[in-house]
């Protein structure tokens, strides 16, 4: 079953076509990676799926619902959570508070009147600690986010996305700027999360993509040039040319 579909999705910035008629399907319960050289349109595609960028044409469907016209907040409420290419946290709040805000937003839409019942707040606290345990930060719940290492801040950003209780977890270069040891830790967390969540991943470290993905989509100059399992993508001449250039 496809949890997410795009149909001929196109995004333009003036004369530049950043995403060019991209049609893809993300199957529920899988890790689906999007790769491509710098400037291929990967993050713009993410931004279009999450509602931060409006398409010039094409549609986005989530759980068979057309969400093309919905806001970022409405898409998050439906169950789309994401991390960003650059670390995006509240540095002066604690680790716990960062995740709490995301989890609270998930249970209390703006249209919900009055205070949240006490039992829901207790459930929310349990959920926050569950999420922190999933990424290995439960023992640092009381730390200010600014006090964390860069690697732990990246894990915190994943935890914030998980606080939304997403049906689809979108991770944009989660290992960017990480040391080899931090990268191994992050990929171990992603492998564990893949047992419970559908993951859409952008990642430049190709050996890691090959290791964790069931399906890989390759973008080049805004277009989707290949899609398939890792073993097919590795051998694809168009993919090799996109990364290495013509011989």
MARMIDO-364284 format. One record per residue (C-alpha): residue number from 1; x, y, z. Coordinates in nm, 4 decimals, decimal comma. Last residue first. Layout:
% residues N
@nr: NUM&u: X&v: Y&w: Z $
...
% end
This chain:
% residues 247
@nr: 247&u: 3,3700&v: 0,8780&w: -1,9368 $
@nr: 246&u: 3,0546&v: 1,0798&w: -1,8902 $
@nr: 245&u: 2,9904&v: 1,2206&w: -1,5455 $
@nr: 244&u: 3,0517&v: 1,0429&w: -1,2142 $
@nr: 243&u: 2,7335&v: 1,0967&w: -1,0176 $
@nr: 242&u: 2,4802&v: 1,1479&w: -1,2951 $
@nr: 241&u: 2,6681&v: 0,9056&w: -1,5224 $
@nr: 240&u: 2,6576&v: 0,6285&w: -1,2628 $
@nr: 239&u: 2,2862&v: 0,6876&w: -1,2114 $
@nr: 238&u: 2,2157&v: 0,6730&w: -1,5857 $
@nr: 237&u: 2,4228&v: 0,3535&w: -1,6162 $
@nr: 236&u: 2,2219&v: 0,1708&w: -1,3444 $
@nr: 235&u: 2,4349&v: -0,0917&w: -1,1697 $
@nr: 234&u: 2,4156&v: 0,0519&w: -0,8180 $
@nr: 233&u: 2,0492&v: 0,1392&w: -0,8667 $
@nr: 232&u: 1,9604&v: -0,2208&w: -0,9450 $
@nr: 231&u: 2,1295&v: -0,3590&w: -0,6310 $
@nr: 230&u: 1,9712&v: -0,0872&w: -0,4169 $
@nr: 229&u: 1,6102&v: -0,1688&w: -0,5150 $
@nr: 228&u: 1,4398&v: 0,0494&w: -0,7754 $
@nr: 227&u: 1,4048&v: 0,3983&w: -0,9155 $
@nr: 226&u: 1,5882&v: 0,5912&w: -1,1843 $
@nr: 225&u: 1,5990&v: 0,9305&w: -1,3563 $
@nr: 224&u: 1,3510&v: 1,1307&w: -1,1466 $
@nr: 223&u: 1,3924&v: 1,4852&w: -1,2677 $
@nr: 222&u: 1,4926&v: 1,8029&w: -1,0858 $
@nr: 221&u: 1,8376&v: 1,8290&w: -1,2440 $
@nr: 220&u: 1,9103&v: 1,4702&w: -1,1371 $
@nr: 219&u: 1,6991&v: 1,2671&w: -0,8967 $
@nr: 218&u: 1,7465&v: 0,9021&w: -0,8004 $
@nr: 217&u: 1,4778&v: 0,7039&w: -0,6181 $
@nr: 216&u: 1,5915&v: 0,4187&w: -0,3937 $
@nr: 215&u: 1,3774&v: 0,1358&w: -0,2587 $
@nr: 214&u: 1,4426&v: -0,1085&w: 0,0256 $
@nr: 213&u: 1,6940&v: 0,1205&w: 0,1867 $
@nr: 212&u: 1,9188&v: 0,0666&w: 0,4925 $
@nr: 211&u: 2,2536&v: -0,0540&w: 0,3553 $
@nr: 210&u: 2,2463&v: 0,1035&w: 0,0107 $
@nr: 209&u: 2,1668&v: 0,4400&w: 0,1662 $
@nr: 208&u: 2,4554&v: 0,3972&w: 0,4104 $
@nr: 207&u: 2,7010&v: 0,3211&w: 0,1286 $
@nr: 206&u: 2,5670&v: 0,6269&w: -0,0563 $
@nr: 205&u: 2,6477&v: 0,8840&w: 0,2081 $
@nr: 204&u: 2,4495&v: 1,1694&w: 0,0534 $
@nr: 203&u: 2,1224&v: 1,0984&w: 0,2360 $
@nr: 202&u: 1,7604&v: 1,1959&w: 0,1828 $
@nr: 201&u: 1,5276&v: 0,9521&w: 0,3575 $
@nr: 200&u: 1,1567&v: 0,8698&w: 0,3499 $
@nr: 199&u: 1,0840&v: 0,6408&w: 0,6437 $
@nr: 198&u: 0,7722&v: 0,4348&w: 0,7198 $
@nr: 197&u: 0,7842&v: 0,3725&w: 1,0925 $
@nr: 196&u: 0,8041&v: 0,0885&w: 1,3425 $
@nr: 195&u: 1,0843&v: -0,1467&w: 1,2330 $
@nr: 194&u: 1,2465&v: 0,1375&w: 1,0403 $
@nr: 193&u: 1,3003&v: 0,3158&w: 1,3726 $
@nr: 192&u: 1,5608&v: 0,0565&w: 1,4720 $
@nr: 191&u: 1,7470&v: 0,0947&w: 1,1428 $
@nr: 190&u: 1,7297&v: 0,4736&w: 1,1793 $
@nr: 189&u: 1,8798&v: 0,4533&w: 1,5287 $
@nr: 188&u: 2,1680&v: 0,2395&w: 1,4022 $
@nr: 187&u: 2,2184&v: 0,4890&w: 1,1206 $
@nr: 186&u: 2,2475&v: 0,7698&w: 1,3738 $
@nr: 185&u: 2,4978&v: 0,5796&w: 1,5883 $
@nr: 184&u: 2,7147&v: 0,4887&w: 1,2896 $
@nr: 183&u: 2,7102&v: 0,8524&w: 1,1781 $
@nr: 182&u: 2,8091&v: 0,9691&w: 1,5266 $
@nr: 181&u: 3,1106&v: 0,7351&w: 1,5131 $
@nr: 180&u: 3,2091&v: 0,8513&w: 1,1635 $
@nr: 179&u: 3,1705&v: 1,2161&w: 1,2699 $
@nr: 178&u: 2,8492&v: 1,3953&w: 1,1834 $
@nr: 177&u: 2,8207&v: 1,7039&w: 0,9636 $
@nr: 176&u: 2,5160&v: 1,5776&w: 0,7749 $
@nr: 175&u: 2,4095&v: 1,2364&w: 0,9129 $
@nr: 174&u: 2,0341&v: 1,3131&w: 0,9142 $
@nr: 173&u: 2,0405&v: 1,4294&w: 0,5503 $
@nr: 172&u: 1,6698&v: 1,5180&w: 0,5308 $
@nr: 171&u: 1,4672&v: 1,2637&w: 0,7300 $
@nr: 170&u: 1,0955&v: 1,2225&w: 0,6550 $
@nr: 169&u: 0,8988&v: 1,0037&w: 0,8979 $
@nr: 168&u: 0,5583&v: 0,8958&w: 0,7644 $
@nr: 167&u: 0,2833&v: 0,7762&w: 1,0004 $
@nr: 166&u: 0,4106&v: 1,0332&w: 1,2424 $
@nr: 165&u: 0,3588&v: 1,0358&w: 1,6189 $
@nr: 164&u: 0,4314&v: 1,4126&w: 1,6209 $
@nr: 163&u: 0,6959&v: 1,3504&w: 1,8866 $
@nr: 162&u: 0,8793&v: 1,1446&w: 1,6255 $
@nr: 161&u: 0,9718&v: 1,4631&w: 1,4395 $
@nr: 160&u: 1,1033&v: 1,6112&w: 1,7644 $
@nr: 159&u: 1,2979&v: 1,2893&w: 1,8276 $
@nr: 158&u: 1,4653&v: 1,3176&w: 1,4854 $
@nr: 157&u: 1,5677&v: 1,6716&w: 1,5798 $
@nr: 156&u: 1,7002&v: 1,5416&w: 1,9102 $
@nr: 155&u: 1,9159&v: 1,2897&w: 1,7231 $
@nr: 154&u: 2,0673&v: 1,5757&w: 1,5227 $
@nr: 153&u: 2,1276&v: 1,7620&w: 1,8478 $
@nr: 152&u: 2,2954&v: 1,4495&w: 1,9846 $
@nr: 151&u: 2,5409&v: 1,4469&w: 1,6947 $
@nr: 150&u: 2,6119&v: 1,8192&w: 1,7327 $
@nr: 149&u: 2,6885&v: 1,7675&w: 2,1002 $
@nr: 148&u: 2,4198&v: 1,8695&w: 2,3469 $
@nr: 147&u: 2,4429&v: 2,1769&w: 2,5682 $
@nr: 146&u: 2,2301&v: 2,3896&w: 2,3337 $
@nr: 145&u: 1,9404&v: 2,1479&w: 2,3863 $
@nr: 144&u: 1,9377&v: 2,2316&w: 2,7555 $
@nr: 143&u: 1,9741&v: 1,9059&w: 2,9440 $
@nr: 142&u: 1,6811&v: 1,7660&w: 3,1431 $
@nr: 141&u: 1,5994&v: 1,4829&w: 2,9017 $
@nr: 140&u: 1,9634&v: 1,3762&w: 2,8797 $
@nr: 139&u: 1,9173&v: 1,0194&w: 3,0108 $
@nr: 138&u: 1,6289&v: 0,9654&w: 2,7684 $
@nr: 137&u: 1,8445&v: 1,0613&w: 2,4696 $
@nr: 136&u: 1,8968&v: 0,7250&w: 2,3002 $
@nr: 135&u: 1,6813&v: 0,7853&w: 1,9925 $
@nr: 134&u: 1,3980&v: 0,5483&w: 2,0845 $
@nr: 133&u: 1,4351&v: 0,6324&w: 2,4543 $
@nr: 132&u: 1,3671&v: 0,9985&w: 2,3792 $
@nr: 131&u: 1,0510&v: 0,8908&w: 2,1972 $
@nr: 130&u: 0,9296&v: 0,6824&w: 2,4910 $
@nr: 129&u: 1,0104&v: 0,9677&w: 2,7284 $
@nr: 128&u: 0,7959&v: 1,2029&w: 2,5203 $
@nr: 127&u: 0,5148&v: 0,9478&w: 2,4978 $
@nr: 126&u: 0,5048&v: 0,9024&w: 2,8748 $
@nr: 125&u: 0,4743&v: 1,2780&w: 2,9201 $
@nr: 124&u: 0,1934&v: 1,2867&w: 2,6639 $
@nr: 123&u: 0,0044&v: 1,0100&w: 2,8393 $
@nr: 122&u: 0,0182&v: 1,2153&w: 3,1586 $
@nr: 121&u: -0,0996&v: 1,5214&w: 2,9670 $
@nr: 120&u: -0,3850&v: 1,3163&w: 2,8223 $
@nr: 119&u: -0,4878&v: 1,2073&w: 3,1725 $
@nr: 118&u: -0,5004&v: 1,5720&w: 3,2804 $
@nr: 117&u: -0,7477&v: 1,6711&w: 3,0095 $
@nr: 116&u: -0,6158&v: 1,9359&w: 2,7635 $
@nr: 115&u: -0,7526&v: 2,2795&w: 2,8435 $
@nr: 114&u: -1,0279&v: 2,4471&w: 2,6411 $
@nr: 113&u: -1,1138&v: 2,4415&w: 2,2718 $
@nr: 112&u: -0,9559&v: 2,2181&w: 2,0042 $
@nr: 111&u: -0,9464&v: 2,4128&w: 1,6747 $
@nr: 110&u: -0,5734&v: 2,4813&w: 1,7074 $
@nr: 109&u: -0,5032&v: 2,1085&w: 1,7132 $
@nr: 108&u: -0,4081&v: 1,9634&w: 2,0503 $
@nr: 107&u: -0,2759&v: 1,6076&w: 2,0363 $
@nr: 106&u: -0,0075&v: 1,6656&w: 1,7712 $
@nr: 105&u: 0,0908&v: 2,0105&w: 1,8977 $
@nr: 104&u: 0,1527&v: 1,8573&w: 2,2399 $
@nr: 103&u: 0,3869&v: 1,5963&w: 2,0916 $
@nr: 102&u: 0,5883&v: 1,8610&w: 1,9090 $
@nr: 101&u: 0,6111&v: 2,0866&w: 2,2128 $
@nr: 100&u: 0,6993&v: 1,7931&w: 2,4380 $
@nr: 99&u: 0,9903&v: 1,6962&w: 2,2119 $
@nr: 98&u: 1,1664&v: 2,0287&w: 2,2626 $
@nr: 97&u: 1,0614&v: 2,0405&w: 2,6282 $
@nr: 96&u: 1,2291&v: 1,7071&w: 2,7052 $
@nr: 95&u: 1,5580&v: 1,8132&w: 2,5451 $
@nr: 94&u: 1,5434&v: 2,1307&w: 2,7496 $
@nr: 93&u: 1,4654&v: 2,4665&w: 2,5970 $
@nr: 92&u: 1,7306&v: 2,7257&w: 2,5164 $
@nr: 91&u: 1,8417&v: 2,5614&w: 2,1917 $
@nr: 90&u: 1,4945&v: 2,5226&w: 2,0372 $
@nr: 89&u: 1,5740&v: 2,2846&w: 1,7492 $
@nr: 88&u: 1,6314&v: 2,2935&w: 1,3726 $
@nr: 87&u: 1,9639&v: 2,1354&w: 1,2761 $
@nr: 86&u: 2,0231&v: 2,2028&w: 0,9077 $
@nr: 85&u: 1,9045&v: 1,9535&w: 0,6473 $
@nr: 84&u: 1,5750&v: 1,9273&w: 0,8320 $
@nr: 83&u: 1,3769&v: 1,6622&w: 1,0178 $
@nr: 82&u: 1,0282&v: 1,5575&w: 0,9225 $
@nr: 81&u: 0,6920&v: 1,4380&w: 1,0488 $
@nr: 80&u: 0,3854&v: 1,3649&w: 0,8346 $
@nr: 79&u: 0,0960&v: 1,2256&w: 1,0399 $
@nr: 78&u: -0,2290&v: 1,3997&w: 0,9482 $
@nr: 77&u: -0,1593&v: 1,6720&w: 1,2047 $
@nr: 76&u: 0,1766&v: 1,7356&w: 1,0388 $
@nr: 75&u: -0,0033&v: 1,7843&w: 0,7075 $
@nr: 74&u: -0,2390&v: 2,0353&w: 0,8675 $
@nr: 73&u: 0,0509&v: 2,2289&w: 1,0178 $
@nr: 72&u: 0,2391&v: 2,2499&w: 0,6888 $
@nr: 71&u: -0,0761&v: 2,3815&w: 0,5202 $
@nr: 70&u: -0,3075&v: 2,1796&w: 0,2952 $
@nr: 69&u: -0,3654&v: 2,2482&w: -0,0756 $
@nr: 68&u: -0,1784&v: 1,9483&w: -0,2156 $
@nr: 67&u: -0,3151&v: 1,7129&w: 0,0511 $
@nr: 66&u: -0,5180&v: 1,4867&w: -0,1805 $
@nr: 65&u: -0,6086&v: 1,1915&w: 0,0402 $
@nr: 64&u: -0,5059&v: 0,8384&w: -0,0601 $
@nr: 63&u: -0,3060&v: 0,7914&w: 0,2622 $
@nr: 62&u: -0,1120&v: 1,1040&w: 0,1643 $
@nr: 61&u: -0,1529&v: 1,2339&w: -0,1909 $
@nr: 60&u: 0,0513&v: 1,5163&w: -0,3456 $
@nr: 59&u: -0,0546&v: 1,6695&w: -0,6782 $
@nr: 58&u: 0,1002&v: 1,8238&w: -0,9881 $
@nr: 57&u: 0,1608&v: 2,1812&w: -1,0976 $
@nr: 56&u: 0,3491&v: 2,4938&w: -0,9904 $
@nr: 55&u: 0,3964&v: 2,3226&w: -0,6568 $
@nr: 54&u: 0,3717&v: 2,5094&w: -0,3262 $
@nr: 53&u: 0,6752&v: 2,5019&w: -0,0988 $
@nr: 52&u: 0,6585&v: 2,4526&w: 0,2785 $
@nr: 51&u: 0,3771&v: 2,2005&w: 0,2351 $
@nr: 50&u: 0,5473&v: 1,8857&w: 0,3640 $
@nr: 49&u: 0,5561&v: 1,7175&w: 0,0208 $
@nr: 48&u: 0,6750&v: 2,0370&w: -0,1468 $
@nr: 47&u: 0,9512&v: 2,0845&w: 0,1072 $
@nr: 46&u: 1,0668&v: 1,7263&w: 0,0537 $
@nr: 45&u: 1,0757&v: 1,7821&w: -0,3241 $
@nr: 44&u: 1,2735&v: 2,1008&w: -0,2662 $
@nr: 43&u: 1,5107&v: 1,8966&w: -0,0491 $
@nr: 42&u: 1,5754&v: 1,6510&w: -0,3322 $
@nr: 41&u: 1,5964&v: 1,8972&w: -0,6213 $
@nr: 40&u: 1,9171&v: 1,7711&w: -0,7889 $
@nr: 39&u: 2,1161&v: 2,0687&w: -0,6623 $
@nr: 38&u: 2,3850&v: 1,8522&w: -0,5040 $
@nr: 37&u: 2,3985&v: 1,5138&w: -0,6772 $
@nr: 36&u: 2,1188&v: 1,2616&w: -0,6315 $
@nr: 35&u: 1,9535&v: 1,0436&w: -0,3707 $
@nr: 34&u: 1,6015&v: 0,9809&w: -0,2458 $
@nr: 33&u: 1,5672&v: 0,6915&w: -0,0049 $
@nr: 32&u: 1,2647&v: 0,4747&w: 0,0710 $
@nr: 31&u: 1,2700&v: 0,2805&w: 0,3974 $
@nr: 30&u: 0,9583&v: 0,0626&w: 0,4036 $
@nr: 29&u: 0,6493&v: 0,0041&w: 0,6179 $
@nr: 28&u: 0,4056&v: 0,1793&w: 0,3862 $
@nr: 27&u: 0,5150&v: 0,2074&w: 0,0234 $
@nr: 26&u: 0,6298&v: 0,5457&w: -0,1031 $
@nr: 25&u: 0,5093&v: 0,6145&w: -0,4570 $
@nr: 24&u: 0,6671&v: 0,8443&w: -0,7133 $
@nr: 23&u: 0,5843&v: 1,0901&w: -0,9885 $
@nr: 22&u: 0,8178&v: 1,3862&w: -1,0379 $
@nr: 21&u: 0,7198&v: 1,6274&w: -1,3150 $
@nr: 20&u: 1,0312&v: 1,8467&w: -1,2851 $
@nr: 19&u: 1,1388&v: 1,9622&w: -0,9414 $
@nr: 18&u: 1,3768&v: 2,2602&w: -0,9295 $
@nr: 17&u: 1,2618&v: 2,4149&w: -1,2586 $
@nr: 16&u: 1,4584&v: 2,7398&w: -1,2694 $
@nr: 15&u: 1,3134&v: 3,0281&w: -1,4741 $
@nr: 14&u: 1,1510&v: 3,1825&w: -1,1678 $
@nr: 13&u: 1,1673&v: 2,9266&w: -0,8894 $
@nr: 12&u: 0,9673&v: 2,6373&w: -1,0283 $
@nr: 11&u: 0,8251&v: 2,3266&w: -0,8608 $
@nr: 10&u: 0,6652&v: 2,0395&w: -1,0526 $
@nr: 9&u: 0,4940&v: 1,7266&w: -0,9181 $
@nr: 8&u: 0,3751&v: 1,4988&w: -1,1967 $
@nr: 7&u: 0,1800&v: 1,2883&w: -0,9464 $
@nr: 6&u: 0,3159&v: 1,2394&w: -0,5959 $
@nr: 5&u: 0,2113&v: 0,9491&w: -0,3799 $
@nr: 4&u: 0,2463&v: 0,8737&w: -0,0084 $
@nr: 3&u: 0,1326&v: 0,5799&w: 0,2056 $
@nr: 2&u: 0,1313&v: 0,3436&w: -0,0928 $
@nr: 1&u: 0,0000&v: 0,0000&w: 0,0000 $
% end
